[in-house]
């Protein structure tokens, strides 16, 4: 199996991996529950670990690339006119982190000229470190990733995530028909089902309620593994992305007409 030589990584990827490690050191130290929790205006929780992880990531990245923009879940956006923009969710899955679920992760991506060109997804407590850079493939713990070649919806394994918007729409029945046809349906959730997809262990991920910081890094990892990653209307990931259809190419083509148009 082909393995990745990290010494050949770009300076951008090296910075992202170093930042992810700095965040992992912090989040793992807090995982046992010794932290304070507050509630943001949108009624989602934020912990000391979220804030400190983002501070550590920001320090690593902006010390190396002070001219770059930075858009973090906890600290917002800087240098909006910069050509390069880092997209960071220091702890994606804070609700789970608070309840000591291991499915949280750190998400770090780099956007250039409105295109996501690099992503690192660190599932600290599950020993899952995935990364990808445009044109250089996708990797998990140093081994190359590739989506599956299953093209029959009746043989597909599908994972769903947040579904509130599509559940309130006329698309709910269409999603039901997709799931009823599939060989296996689960909700692995958060970062993990995208790692499974990129590794060829499931065939599709469907979500209707995300934001770009949740999925930016994962989008390039899936794409570089040979998959197709769009929103439920077929648009590629951008700062306004709120939904996801990610799959291998033939199944993405099959599912998209059934899901298109029901959520923004």
C-alpha angles and dihedrals in degrees: 000000000000115000132198123246102214091197087071093055120119119255088253093055093044089053092049092049092048090049091049090052092050089052092046091055090055100041094047091051090055097040095096089067107261097136142092122251127207132176124244125217091267089057094250120129126251125190138194086256092059092052097043093045091053092048090052093048092047092050094051094047101041094045087061099035108025091164093060126097121243127207113185132177092233105030103035128220133326134186095017093186095055117121091225122052126185115213113204137180103178094195113014104192100035092162089059092043090055090054093043098251110155094221097093120109145179114247122199124172137167123218123195122187090346093307123110106232104168139027139182121190115188118191094186102184093042096049091239117142114170128175141168139182124198111273094004103083134244126282139192118198088340098309123111117254129217131176119238125266095224107132101170113097089210091060096043127115111213130191124197130201131177108000108166097117096047090043088061093048137075087255092076092088091050091051088050091055091051092052093043090055097047124098093228135010127190139150103231089163142192115025097339102075091052090054089050091049094049090048093053094247096118130020107221146016122203125189132159102188118052138113129227094257089060096054112019096099092040092053094062092042091055093043094049089049087060099264133124118243121189140134119266089274094054098256120137120247117286138151091283098050112134104164140038141216107175121170145125111291102263095046093044088055090050098047101040098074089052094053104031119116102014100099132029 
